[in-house]
């Protein structure tokens, strides 16, 4: 399973518009850097092995991990064995945990 980034046509259009505004001087360098940083927060799919690694790195049980992600223990178990894939807010939280650690969502 590949970890492809999700593309948004709207986000691409916004990026192109902001870049154009920056080129003509209507958006300063600092704001453009902030915009670029926000665009870099793409959500990608997670392999079962990666989800388990995130949980183990945080030294928490499946029950605690499930509580933090506001999901059930069986869902976390299914993610870790590959029977189910996280999506929506859960996937976004997993990506945040990957970047910033579990403390970022506590």
Secondary structure, DSSP 8 states (H G I E B T S, - for coil): ----B---HHHHHHHHHHHHHHHTTSS-HHHHHHHHHHHT---B---HHHHHHHHHHTT--HHHHHHHTTS-HHHHHHHHHTSS---HHHHHHHHHHHHH-GGGG-
